Amino acid sequence: MKKVLCLLLALTAVCCFAGCTDGKCDECKTEKNVEVYEDLDGKEYCPSCAAEAALHKGIDNLFGDKD
């Protein structure tokens, strides 16, 4: 029973912090024109950081991850 309660507590914490919308860009921390972009992993970005993230995601999709 103790394990089940710990698991539920952990899942609740993850759900609360995973969707954190504080109004700041996740990259540059600006507060201007910040939106949540669902197609970019649901992160908050300003327009310039969103464009850069989309470019990187597009390049990774075209050429694959070479890690």
C-alpha positions in Angstrom: 0.0 0.0 0.0 2.9 2.3 0.8 4.4 1.8 -2.6 1.1 2.6 -4.3 0.8 5.9 -2.4 4.4 6.8 -3.2 3.7 6.1 -6.9 0.6 8.2 -7.0 2.5 11.1 -5.2 5.3 10.8 -7.8 2.9 10.8 -10.7 1.1 13.9 -9.3 4.4 15.8 -8.9 5.4 14.9 -12.5 2.1 16.1 -13.9 2.2 19.3 -12.0 5.7 20.3 -13.1 5.6 18.9 -16.6 3.1 21.4 -17.8 4.5 24.4 -16.0 3.5 27.6 -17.7 5.2 30.5 -16.0 4.9 32.9 -18.9 8.7 32.8 -19.6 10.5 31.4 -22.6 12.1 28.1 -21.7 15.3 29.0 -23.6 16.0 32.8 -23.2 13.6 33.5 -20.2 12.0 36.5 -21.8 8.4 37.3 -21.0 7.4 38.9 -24.4 5.0 37.1 -26.8 5.5 33.7 -25.1 3.3 30.9 -26.3 3.1 27.1 -25.6 4.0 25.2 -28.7 2.5 21.7 -28.6 4.3 20.6 -31.8 7.6 21.5 -30.1 7.2 19.2 -27.1 4.7 21.5 -25.4 7.4 24.0 -24.3 7.0 27.7 -23.9 8.9 29.8 -26.5 9.2 33.4 -27.7 8.9 33.7 -31.5 12.7 33.7 -32.1 13.4 30.7 -29.9 10.4 28.9 -31.4 11.8 29.4 -34.9 15.2 28.1 -33.9 13.7 25.1 -32.2 11.5 24.3 -35.2 14.6 24.6 -37.5 16.6 22.2 -35.3 13.6 19.8 -35.2 13.2 20.0 -38.9 16.9 19.3 -39.5 16.8 16.3 -37.1 13.8 15.0 -39.0 15.5 15.3 -42.3 18.9 14.0 -41.5 18.3 11.9 -38.4 20.0 12.2 -35.1 23.7 11.4 -35.6 24.5 11.0 -31.8 
